[in-house]
Amino acid sequence: MEALISQFTFLSNQACQDKGFDPYAIEDLMKLFEIEAYKSWAAVELEQEREVEEAEITMQKAEDYLDSAMEDAMDEFRMFEEEMVRIEKEEYGGLVETAEKARKMGKFMEKAATFASNKYIEAAMNSASASMKAAFKGVSNRVHPS
């Protein structure tokens, strides 16, 4: 491009000094400027495409990394969830077992209380009966047949 500008400066000076200067010489130079501009434009466009491709590659790598990180996080979450379910089942099983033992103990205590209360009633009735017999004997010994 600098060579073309030097050539243009040279031709401009020549056009100013020489009355027989051929203007088509500048036109040819202008075509060279146009060709050089297209080449520059094509180079810029090619550079832009290369940068776009690099950006797409970088973006794909970032997406892959994000996908990998998300997959790792989901795997970790699944393992945590499975562990929580396992612990939950163990605790639930322990609670059911404890509740069953408490129910059996309650039934046993109910039977023991029923048995004890029946024995208490039986003892109270025997005591009352013995007291009544003793009282009846005491009353019958004091009564004279006359």
Order of alpha helices (4+ residues) and beta strands (2+ residues): alpha-alpha
